């Protein structure tokens, strides 16, 4: 396949993704799937939810086509597709009729188990398979936690997918480009003004997609250390991870919806959704650049650099969060 053919395929996929997102918007309006403002939400206008179904539908279509035309990857693509259906399906159900957190978590764990099984089949040992399982379950829930303002979750997923595509060799890079294009297709519906939210169907699916791409990078890229592969998503890892840890240490019901993430404190302080989303995006672009520079370094240097980066990130997170809380 030459570059022109690949370009046409990506363009057709992007148009398809736009159409799927448009259909998801009209489905949500027809069936009155609406998020209303409240004390545990950061929006002030009733807004349809579930638009992430458009992203899921377009990626699933590409996955099925890939399974048909790429027999060498058929099993992997079908297992990945099943994991995506599980995560998106339980999210879609939750968007229609709220489910207990434990039920959702069990389905997320099943999807994580499927990706871990693929890692095991690829020749990795138990440790890497368990790491894939933990990463998948973690990112599914992190993207769900961080989907609280216009454009944030989808723009972060799109940016991370771009750098994953840069790292992935050969045809594997196309999987990352497709995810980035699906995110780009949804962005006009969600940013700067949200005509529809991702919903659990979309936020959880984005977490699974980013986990899958990260696993691919770790297994297939020749010069990217696993810790460095996590750098582009550091703003989400730190904000979600340490907000969750704070709530657990306080004895809060940590799975309950809240507005205590750093990005939500910025909104409560008077910042606009667009300003916060763009500032997070700029930070991620800097992290992407740093990760690309560090990709070829040794394991030792990658560990030291990662500890310094995340240590500084946690300090900045604590400083800004405390300042915003005090100001509020």
C-alpha positions in Angstrom: 0.0 0.0 0.0 1.5 3.4 -1.0 1.1 6.6 0.9 -1.7 7.9 -1.4 -3.8 4.8 -0.7 -3.1 5.0 3.0 -4.1 8.7 3.0 -7.4 7.9 1.3 -8.2 5.1 3.7 -7.5 7.5 6.7 -9.7 10.2 5.1 -12.6 7.7 4.5 -12.2 6.5 8.1 -12.3 10.1 9.4 -15.5 10.8 7.5 -17.0 7.6 8.8 -16.1 8.5 12.3 -17.7 12.0 11.9 -20.9 10.3 10.7 -20.9 7.9 13.6 -20.5 10.7 16.1 -23.3 12.7 14.4 -25.6 9.6 14.7 -24.6 9.2 18.4 -25.6 12.8 19.0 -29.1 12.3 17.4 -29.5 9.0 19.2 -28.8 10.7 22.6 -31.3 13.5 21.8 -34.0 11.1 20.7 -33.8 8.9 23.8 -33.2 11.7 26.2 -29.8 10.6 27.5 -28.9 13.8 29.3 -26.5 14.9 32.0 -28.0 17.5 34.2 -25.9 20.1 36.2 -25.3 19.2 39.8 -22.9 19.7 42.7 -20.8 16.7 41.5 -20.6 18.0 37.9 -18.6 20.8 36.3 -21.1 21.8 33.6 -24.0 24.3 34.0 -26.2 23.3 31.0 -28.1 20.0 30.5 -26.2 18.2 27.8 -26.7 14.8 26.0 -24.3 12.0 26.8 -23.1 8.9 25.1 -21.4 10.5 22.1 -18.3 8.3 22.6 -20.4 5.6 20.9 -19.4 7.2 17.6 -15.7 6.7 18.4 -16.4 3.1 19.4 -18.4 2.3 16.3 -15.8 3.6 13.9 -12.9 1.9 15.7 -14.9 -1.4 15.8 -15.7 -1.2 12.1 -12.0 -0.7 11.3 -11.1 -3.6 13.6 -13.5 -5.9 11.9 -12.2 -4.9 8.4 -8.7 -5.4 9.7 -9.6 -8.9 10.9 -10.9 -9.7 7.4 -7.9 -8.4 5.4 -5.1 -9.3 7.8 -5.4 -13.0 8.6 -2.1 -13.0 10.5 -3.5 -10.6 13.0 -7.1 -11.9 13.0 -7.1 -13.5 16.5 -5.5 -10.4 18.1 -7.9 -8.0 16.4 -10.9 -10.1 17.3 -9.9 -10.4 21.0 -9.2 -6.7 21.1 -12.6 -6.0 19.5 -14.2 -8.2 22.1 -12.5 -6.3 24.9 -13.6 -3.0 23.4 -17.2 -4.2 23.1 -17.2 -5.3 26.8 -15.9 -1.9 28.0 -18.0 0.2 25.7 -21.0 -2.1 26.2 -21.0 -1.8 30.0 -20.5 2.0 29.6 -23.4 2.2 27.2 -25.6 0.3 29.7 -24.5 2.6 32.5 -25.3 5.7 30.3 -28.9 4.4 30.0 -29.4 2.9 33.4 -26.7 3.5 36.1 -25.0 0.3 37.3 -23.1 -0.5 40.5 -19.4 0.4 40.4 -18.4 -3.1 41.2 -20.3 -4.5 38.2 -18.5 -2.0 35.9 -15.1 -2.9 37.5 -15.6 -6.6 37.0 -16.3 -6.1 33.3 -13.2 -3.8 33.0 -11.2 -6.6 34.7 -12.5 -9.1 32.1 -11.4 -6.8 29.3 -8.0 -6.3 31.0 -7.7 -10.1 31.2 -8.3 -10.4 27.5 -5.5 -8.0 26.7 -3.2 -9.7 29.2 -3.9 -13.0 27.5 -2.7 -11.5 24.2 0.5 -10.3 25.9 1.0 -13.8 27.3 0.4 -15.3 23.9 2.9 -12.9 22.4 5.6 -14.5 24.5 5.8 -12.2 27.5 6.0 -13.7 31.0 3.6 -13.4 33.9 4.9 -10.1 35.1 4.3 -8.3 31.8 0.9 -9.9 31.4 -0.1 -8.7 34.9 1.3 -5.3 34.1 -0.9 -5.2 30.9 -3.9 -6.2 33.0 -3.2 -3.5 35.6 -2.5 -0.8 33.0 -5.7 -1.6 31.1 -8.0 -1.6 34.1 -6.3 1.5 35.4 -6.5 3.6 32.2 -10.1 2.6 31.6 -11.0 4.1 35.0 -8.6 7.0 34.8 -10.1 8.2 31.5 -13.6 7.9 33.1 -12.5 9.9 36.2 -10.9 12.6 34.0 -13.9 13.0 31.6 -15.5 16.0 33.4 -15.0 19.1 31.2 -15.4 19.9 27.5 -12.8 18.3 25.3 -10.4 17.1 28.0 -10.6 13.3 27.8 -10.8 13.1 24.0 -8.1 15.6 23.3 -5.7 13.9 25.7 -6.4 10.5 24.1 -5.9 12.0 20.7 -2.5 13.5 21.6 -1.3 10.3 23.3 -2.4 8.3 20.3 -0.3 10.5 18.0 2.9 9.9 19.9 2.2 6.2 20.1 1.8 6.2 16.3 5.2 7.9 16.1 6.8 5.1 18.1 5.0 2.1 16.5 6.8 0.5 13.5 5.4 -0.1 10.1 1.7 -0.8 9.6 1.1 -1.0 13.4 1.3 2.8 13.4 -2.0 2.9 11.5 -3.8 1.7 14.6 -2.7 4.8 16.5 -3.5 7.1 13.6 -7.1 5.6 13.5 -7.6 6.3 17.2 -6.3 9.8 16.8 -8.6 10.5 13.9 -11.6 9.1 15.8 -10.8 11.5 18.6 -10.4 14.4 16.2 -13.8 13.5 14.6 -15.5 13.7 18.0 -13.8 16.9 19.2 -16.0 19.4 17.3 -19.0 17.9 19.0 -17.4 18.3 22.5 -15.1 21.4 22.3 -15.1 24.3 22.9 -18.9 24.0 23.4 -20.2 20.6 24.3 -23.1 19.5 22.2 -22.7 16.0 23.6 -20.5 14.3 26.2 -18.5 11.2 25.7 -20.5 9.3 28.4 -19.2 6.1 30.0 -19.4 4.4 26.7 -16.7 6.7 25.3 -14.5 7.5 28.3 -13.9 3.9 29.3 -13.3 2.9 25.6 -10.7 5.7 25.2 -8.9 4.3 28.3 -8.9 0.8 26.7 -7.7 2.2 23.4 -4.7 4.0 25.0 -3.9 1.0 27.1 -3.9 -1.2 23.9 -1.6 1.3 22.1 0.8 1.5 25.0 1.0 -2.3 25.2 1.8 -2.4 21.4 4.5 0.2 21.9 6.1 -1.7 24.8 6.0 -5.0 22.9 6.8 -3.9 19.4 8.8 -0.7 19.5 12.6 -1.3 19.6 13.8 1.7 21.6 11.0 2.9 23.9 11.4 2.1 27.6 8.1 1.1 29.2 8.2 3.9 31.8 8.9 6.5 29.1 5.9 5.2 27.2 3.8 6.4 30.1 5.1 10.0 30.0 2.6 11.4 27.5 -0.3 10.5 29.8 1.4 11.8 33.0 -1.1 14.6 33.6 -3.9 12.1 33.7 -2.0 9.6 35.8 -1.0 12.2 38.4 -4.3 14.1 38.6 -6.5 11.0 38.7 -4.1 8.9 40.8 -3.3 11.3 43.6 -6.9 12.7 43.7 -8.1 9.1 44.2 -5.4 8.5 46.8 -6.4 11.6 48.7 -10.0 10.5 48.8 -9.1 7.0 49.9 -6.9 8.3 52.8 -9.8 10.6 53.8 -12.2 7.7 54.0 -14.4 9.0 51.2 -16.5 6.8 48.9 -13.8 7.0 46.2 -15.9 5.6 43.4 -18.6 8.2 43.9 -18.7 11.1 41.4 -17.0 14.3 42.7 -15.3 17.5 41.6 -12.0 17.3 43.4 -9.6 16.7 40.5 -7.2 19.5 39.8 -8.9 20.4 36.5 -12.2 20.7 38.4 -10.7 23.0 41.0 -9.5 25.2 38.1 -13.1 25.3 36.8 -14.5 26.2 40.3 -11.9 29.0 40.5 -13.4 30.6 37.4 -11.3 29.2 34.6 -13.1 28.2 31.4 -13.4 24.7 30.1 -11.5 25.7 27.0 -8.6 27.3 29.0 -8.1 24.3 31.2 -8.3 21.8 28.3 -5.8 23.7 26.3 -3.4 24.1 29.2 -3.6 20.3 29.9 -3.0 19.8 26.1 0.0 22.1 26.1 1.5 20.2 29.1 1.0 16.9 27.3 2.7 18.2 24.2 5.7 19.1 26.2 5.7 15.7 27.8 5.4 14.1 24.4 8.4 16.0 23.2 10.4 15.0 26.3 9.3 11.3 25.9 10.5 11.3 22.2 13.9 12.7 23.3 14.2 10.0 26.1 12.9 7.1 24.1 16.3 5.7 23.2 17.9 6.0 26.6 19.0 3.1 28.8 16.7 1.5 31.3 18.6 3.1 34.2 18.3 6.6 32.8 14.7 6.1 32.0 13.9 5.0 35.6 15.8 8.0 37.1 14.2 10.5 34.7 10.8 9.0 35.3 11.1 9.3 39.1 12.3 12.9 38.7 9.5 13.8 36.3 6.7 12.3 38.3 8.1 13.6 41.6 8.1 17.1 40.2 4.6 16.5 38.7 3.2 15.5 42.1 4.7 18.5 43.8 3.2 20.8 41.2 -0.2 19.0 41.5 -0.1 19.5 45.3 0.9 23.1 45.1 -1.7 24.1 42.5 -4.5 22.1 44.2 -3.8 23.6 47.6 -3.6 27.1 46.2 -6.9 26.7 44.3 -8.6 25.2 47.4 -7.4 28.0 49.6 -8.5 30.7 47.1 -11.9 29.1 46.9 
